[in-house]
Amino acid sequence: MHTIPIQRTTTQVLVNEFIRSVYNWMALGLALTGFVAFYVVNSDFMRQLIFGNQLVFFGLIIGELALVFILSARVQKMQASTATALFVLYALLNGATLSSVFLIYTSSSITSTFFICAATFVACSIYGMTTKRDLTSLGGFMFMGLIGIIIASVVNMFIRSGGMSMIISYIGIFVFVGLTAYDTQKLKTMALSQPSDLDASAIRKGSILGALSLYLDFINLFLMLLRILGDRK
């Protein structure tokens, strides 16, 4: 007679634990990125090493892309400890390359933009977690927008148009707001579909993959907002 309420309670506990784990790992990744970025920008040696040598800088970029691809494609085939280490390594490398924002924008505008980004991100996550609407079609549309942003950004690297850069930023905000809501709902669906007897290793790998998705949404939303709201030095 009381089986269904108990099952629902157990399921909700498992979902909450999984979601909490995802956000904890995401927060850790952001903290590591911020720490490394702050360290690099305040170290003459590190600044010269990363930004004084294009091979090193682009090597870091390629390394980051490779880590994202490996984690996304092969996380289920690796050990949980390996997935965790790769996520941490990615956050550290990303901090090294993102330290450039401290060289371009004022600290006050970076701080204010961060809080605006955080508030926007939280609002989108709450919507994605609570809405009854299926956001699958929205996710597909936003992914197409993401591909367009990547192509336009590559083209703009050569033509260096300030106007195009601003257009990309505005569209990027729209895209990553949508992706944040979609990815959050996807995590909720993933958590609800997990069997109750799933081992800790599988849960950890799922948490790391979810954290990576939300981490990327947050970082990209922050960068798009910074291009628009940031005050240059």
C-alpha beads as a LAMMPS data file, in Angstrom:
LAMMPS data file: protein, C-alpha beads

233 atoms
232 bonds

1 atom types
1 bond types

-500.0 500.0 xlo xhi
-500.0 500.0 ylo yhi
-500.0 500.0 zlo zhi

Masses

1 110.0

Atoms # bond

1 1 1 0.000 0.000 0.000
2 1 1 2.891 2.325 0.775
3 1 1 5.223 0.957 -1.920
4 1 1 4.638 3.682 -4.518
5 1 1 5.271 6.665 -2.174
6 1 1 8.412 4.973 -0.865
7 1 1 9.649 4.314 -4.412
8 1 1 8.964 7.906 -5.395
9 1 1 10.829 9.161 -2.337
10 1 1 13.800 6.895 -3.077
11 1 1 13.855 7.973 -6.728
12 1 1 13.744 11.648 -5.757
13 1 1 16.633 11.163 -3.332
14 1 1 18.723 9.494 -6.053
15 1 1 17.883 12.270 -8.527
16 1 1 18.789 14.965 -5.999
17 1 1 22.084 13.265 -5.161
18 1 1 23.008 12.926 -8.829
19 1 1 22.123 16.552 -9.657
20 1 1 23.978 17.772 -6.561
21 1 1 27.040 15.792 -7.616
22 1 1 26.914 17.298 -11.121
23 1 1 26.759 20.859 -9.812
24 1 1 29.476 20.197 -7.234
25 1 1 31.856 18.996 -9.937
26 1 1 30.911 21.890 -12.174
27 1 1 31.571 24.352 -9.330
28 1 1 34.935 22.709 -8.659
29 1 1 35.834 23.010 -12.340
30 1 1 34.933 26.698 -12.401
31 1 1 36.890 27.321 -9.197
32 1 1 39.992 25.622 -10.611
33 1 1 39.668 27.576 -13.854
34 1 1 39.376 30.866 -11.981
35 1 1 42.316 30.054 -9.716
36 1 1 44.619 29.112 -12.608
37 1 1 43.555 32.151 -14.649
38 1 1 44.316 34.462 -11.714
39 1 1 47.670 32.751 -11.097
40 1 1 48.758 32.926 -14.739
41 1 1 47.866 36.602 -15.183
42 1 1 49.878 37.486 -12.073
43 1 1 52.949 35.472 -13.079
44 1 1 55.323 37.083 -15.566
45 1 1 56.850 33.710 -16.379
46 1 1 53.484 32.024 -17.084
47 1 1 52.202 34.951 -19.140
48 1 1 55.313 34.919 -21.285
49 1 1 55.236 31.131 -21.613
50 1 1 51.592 30.973 -22.744
51 1 1 51.043 34.213 -24.633
52 1 1 54.593 34.840 -25.770
53 1 1 54.700 31.611 -27.751
54 1 1 51.876 30.820 -30.163
55 1 1 52.848 27.161 -30.282
56 1 1 52.235 26.821 -26.541
57 1 1 48.950 28.761 -26.640
58 1 1 47.477 26.858 -29.578
59 1 1 48.858 23.629 -28.156
60 1 1 46.788 24.268 -25.022
61 1 1 43.708 24.989 -27.147
62 1 1 44.156 21.748 -29.087
63 1 1 44.697 19.877 -25.822
64 1 1 41.436 21.264 -24.431
65 1 1 39.478 20.261 -27.538
66 1 1 40.986 16.776 -27.402
67 1 1 40.021 16.374 -23.736
68 1 1 36.414 17.433 -24.399
69 1 1 36.175 14.985 -27.300
70 1 1 37.695 12.108 -25.317
71 1 1 35.482 12.707 -22.292
72 1 1 32.315 13.080 -24.357
73 1 1 32.953 10.059 -26.560
74 1 1 34.666 7.575 -24.252
75 1 1 33.664 8.427 -20.670
76 1 1 31.662 5.190 -20.269
77 1 1 34.669 3.095 -21.302
78 1 1 37.155 4.623 -18.837
79 1 1 37.635 4.400 -15.106
80 1 1 35.769 6.945 -12.974
81 1 1 39.095 8.183 -11.601
82 1 1 40.379 8.727 -15.158
83 1 1 37.262 10.669 -16.147
84 1 1 37.625 12.820 -13.043
85 1 1 41.316 13.479 -13.722
86 1 1 40.613 14.466 -17.342
87 1 1 37.856 16.863 -16.271
88 1 1 40.142 18.488 -13.698
89 1 1 42.953 18.718 -16.267
90 1 1 40.580 20.366 -18.745
91 1 1 39.497 22.936 -16.155
92 1 1 43.156 23.724 -15.398
93 1 1 44.118 24.111 -19.068
94 1 1 41.057 26.250 -19.710
95 1 1 42.067 28.498 -16.846
96 1 1 45.484 29.002 -18.436
97 1 1 44.021 30.105 -21.785
98 1 1 41.140 32.115 -20.282
99 1 1 43.580 34.166 -18.230
100 1 1 43.739 36.362 -21.328
101 1 1 40.432 37.977 -20.290
102 1 1 42.252 39.554 -17.334
103 1 1 44.679 41.132 -19.794
104 1 1 41.881 42.514 -21.986
105 1 1 39.099 43.526 -19.581
106 1 1 39.021 45.409 -16.290
107 1 1 38.674 43.350 -13.101
108 1 1 35.481 45.165 -12.090
109 1 1 33.726 44.379 -15.386
110 1 1 34.861 40.750 -15.210
111 1 1 33.409 40.468 -11.690
112 1 1 30.091 42.126 -12.548
113 1 1 29.728 40.061 -15.729
114 1 1 30.443 36.878 -13.768
115 1 1 27.577 37.575 -11.360
116 1 1 25.235 38.444 -14.237
117 1 1 26.229 35.202 -15.939
118 1 1 25.737 33.217 -12.718
119 1 1 22.244 34.672 -12.189
120 1 1 21.284 33.960 -15.799
121 1 1 22.682 30.445 -15.585
122 1 1 20.783 29.678 -12.366
123 1 1 17.515 30.979 -13.850
124 1 1 17.961 28.832 -16.979
125 1 1 18.849 25.772 -14.896
126 1 1 15.771 26.211 -12.708
127 1 1 13.620 26.499 -15.821
128 1 1 15.179 23.391 -17.341
129 1 1 14.698 21.475 -14.098
130 1 1 11.081 22.481 -13.476
131 1 1 9.458 22.938 -16.888
132 1 1 7.047 20.279 -18.130
133 1 1 7.862 21.153 -21.736
134 1 1 10.102 18.759 -23.661
135 1 1 13.173 20.793 -24.668
136 1 1 14.612 18.187 -27.042
137 1 1 13.652 20.159 -30.160
138 1 1 15.045 23.325 -28.561
139 1 1 18.328 21.536 -27.885
140 1 1 18.619 20.464 -31.518
141 1 1 17.925 23.993 -32.722
142 1 1 20.473 25.465 -30.316
143 1 1 23.081 22.920 -31.378
144 1 1 22.631 24.067 -34.979
145 1 1 23.103 27.626 -33.729
146 1 1 26.286 26.553 -31.956
147 1 1 27.696 25.118 -35.189
148 1 1 26.888 28.423 -36.909
149 1 1 28.658 30.363 -34.159
150 1 1 31.776 28.219 -34.489
151 1 1 31.896 28.674 -38.267
152 1 1 31.272 32.434 -38.022
153 1 1 33.945 32.772 -35.319
154 1 1 36.521 30.978 -37.475
155 1 1 35.685 33.231 -40.433
156 1 1 35.902 36.314 -38.226
157 1 1 39.398 35.319 -37.123
158 1 1 40.498 36.266 -40.636
159 1 1 38.288 39.270 -41.420
160 1 1 38.424 40.680 -37.862
161 1 1 35.066 42.458 -38.013
162 1 1 33.976 44.142 -34.791
163 1 1 30.382 44.208 -35.992
164 1 1 30.356 40.488 -36.729
165 1 1 31.940 39.798 -33.350
166 1 1 29.092 41.600 -31.581
167 1 1 26.451 39.776 -33.644
168 1 1 28.104 36.447 -32.784
169 1 1 28.092 37.416 -29.099
170 1 1 24.383 38.309 -29.034
171 1 1 23.443 35.125 -30.870
172 1 1 25.805 33.189 -28.606
173 1 1 24.012 34.416 -25.482
174 1 1 20.708 33.227 -26.912
175 1 1 22.218 29.858 -27.868
176 1 1 23.896 29.135 -24.528
177 1 1 20.862 30.253 -22.538
178 1 1 18.867 27.654 -24.485
179 1 1 21.564 24.992 -24.148
180 1 1 21.752 25.532 -20.381
181 1 1 18.033 24.862 -19.998
182 1 1 18.205 21.894 -22.375
183 1 1 21.275 20.321 -20.739
184 1 1 19.739 20.721 -17.284
185 1 1 16.556 18.942 -18.371
186 1 1 18.671 16.237 -20.013
187 1 1 20.494 15.693 -16.713
188 1 1 17.189 15.395 -14.875
189 1 1 15.995 12.824 -17.421
190 1 1 19.295 10.960 -17.084
191 1 1 18.956 10.909 -13.304
192 1 1 15.360 9.640 -13.455
193 1 1 16.299 6.849 -15.876
194 1 1 19.174 5.528 -13.775
195 1 1 18.533 2.160 -12.106
196 1 1 18.610 2.322 -8.314
197 1 1 21.343 -0.342 -8.172
198 1 1 23.747 1.590 -10.412
199 1 1 27.285 1.389 -9.043
200 1 1 29.147 4.426 -7.713
201 1 1 31.640 4.398 -10.589
202 1 1 28.913 4.759 -13.219
203 1 1 27.231 7.514 -11.220
204 1 1 30.560 9.378 -10.945
205 1 1 31.139 9.160 -14.705
206 1 1 27.636 10.414 -15.395
207 1 1 28.196 13.283 -12.974
208 1 1 31.473 14.230 -14.650
209 1 1 29.895 14.204 -18.116
210 1 1 26.990 16.320 -16.875
211 1 1 29.355 18.714 -15.125
212 1 1 31.364 19.117 -18.330
213 1 1 28.229 20.050 -20.303
214 1 1 27.111 22.668 -17.785
215 1 1 30.675 23.938 -17.327
216 1 1 30.963 24.555 -21.071
217 1 1 27.569 26.291 -21.123
218 1 1 28.593 28.577 -18.253
219 1 1 32.034 29.458 -19.614
220 1 1 30.749 30.229 -23.100
221 1 1 27.809 32.260 -21.793
222 1 1 30.247 34.226 -19.622
223 1 1 32.557 34.946 -22.565
224 1 1 29.674 36.076 -24.779
225 1 1 28.373 38.397 -22.075
226 1 1 31.871 39.719 -21.410
227 1 1 32.320 40.716 -25.057
228 1 1 29.208 42.868 -24.755
229 1 1 29.354 44.127 -21.157
230 1 1 33.092 44.089 -20.459
231 1 1 35.130 47.288 -20.229
232 1 1 38.436 46.962 -22.038
233 1 1 41.647 48.194 -20.454

Bonds

1 1 1 2
2 1 2 3
3 1 3 4
4 1 4 5
5 1 5 6
6 1 6 7
7 1 7 8
8 1 8 9
9 1 9 10
10 1 10 11
11 1 11 12
12 1 12 13
13 1 13 14
14 1 14 15
15 1 15 16
16 1 16 17
17 1 17 18
18 1 18 19
19 1 19 20
20 1 20 21
21 1 21 22
22 1 22 23
23 1 23 24
24 1 24 25
25 1 25 26
26 1 26 27
27 1 27 28
28 1 28 29
29 1 29 30
30 1 30 31
31 1 31 32
32 1 32 33
33 1 33 34
34 1 34 35
35 1 35 36
36 1 36 37
37 1 37 38
38 1 38 39
39 1 39 40
40 1 40 41
41 1 41 42
42 1 42 43
43 1 43 44
44 1 44 45
45 1 45 46
46 1 46 47
47 1 47 48
48 1 48 49
49 1 49 50
50 1 50 51
51 1 51 52
52 1 52 53
53 1 53 54
54 1 54 55
55 1 55 56
56 1 56 57
57 1 57 58
58 1 58 59
59 1 59 60
60 1 60 61
61 1 61 62
62 1 62 63
63 1 63 64
64 1 64 65
65 1 65 66
66 1 66 67
67 1 67 68
68 1 68 69
69 1 69 70
70 1 70 71
71 1 71 72
72 1 72 73
73 1 73 74
74 1 74 75
75 1 75 76
76 1 76 77
77 1 77 78
78 1 78 79
79 1 79 80
80 1 80 81
81 1 81 82
82 1 82 83
83 1 83 84
84 1 84 85
85 1 85 86
86 1 86 87
87 1 87 88
88 1 88 89
89 1 89 90
90 1 90 91
91 1 91 92
92 1 92 93
93 1 93 94
94 1 94 95
95 1 95 96
96 1 96 97
97 1 97 98
98 1 98 99
99 1 99 100
100 1 100 101
101 1 101 102
102 1 102 103
103 1 103 104
104 1 104 105
105 1 105 106
106 1 106 107
107 1 107 108
108 1 108 109
109 1 109 110
110 1 110 111
111 1 111 112
112 1 112 113
113 1 113 114
114 1 114 115
115 1 115 116
116 1 116 117
117 1 117 118
118 1 118 119
119 1 119 120
120 1 120 121
121 1 121 122
122 1 122 123
123 1 123 124
124 1 124 125
125 1 125 126
126 1 126 127
127 1 127 128
128 1 128 129
129 1 129 130
130 1 130 131
131 1 131 132
132 1 132 133
133 1 133 134
134 1 134 135
135 1 135 136
136 1 136 137
137 1 137 138
138 1 138 139
139 1 139 140
140 1 140 141
141 1 141 142
142 1 142 143
143 1 143 144
144 1 144 145
145 1 145 146
146 1 146 147
147 1 147 148
148 1 148 149
149 1 149 150
150 1 150 151
151 1 151 152
152 1 152 153
153 1 153 154
154 1 154 155
155 1 155 156
156 1 156 157
157 1 157 158
158 1 158 159
159 1 159 160
160 1 160 161
161 1 161 162
162 1 162 163
163 1 163 164
164 1 164 165
165 1 165 166
166 1 166 167
167 1 167 168
168 1 168 169
169 1 169 170
170 1 170 171
171 1 171 172
172 1 172 173
173 1 173 174
174 1 174 175
175 1 175 176
176 1 176 177
177 1 177 178
178 1 178 179
179 1 179 180
180 1 180 181
181 1 181 182
182 1 182 183
183 1 183 184
184 1 184 185
185 1 185 186
186 1 186 187
187 1 187 188
188 1 188 189
189 1 189 190
190 1 190 191
191 1 191 192
192 1 192 193
193 1 193 194
194 1 194 195
195 1 195 196
196 1 196 197
197 1 197 198
198 1 198 199
199 1 199 200
200 1 200 201
201 1 201 202
202 1 202 203
203 1 203 204
204 1 204 205
205 1 205 206
206 1 206 207
207 1 207 208
208 1 208 209
209 1 209 210
210 1 210 211
211 1 211 212
212 1 212 213
213 1 213 214
214 1 214 215
215 1 215 216
216 1 216 217
217 1 217 218
218 1 218 219
219 1 219 220
220 1 220 221
221 1 221 222
222 1 222 223
223 1 223 224
224 1 224 225
225 1 225 226
226 1 226 227
227 1 227 228
228 1 228 229
229 1 229 230
230 1 230 231
231 1 231 232
232 1 232 233
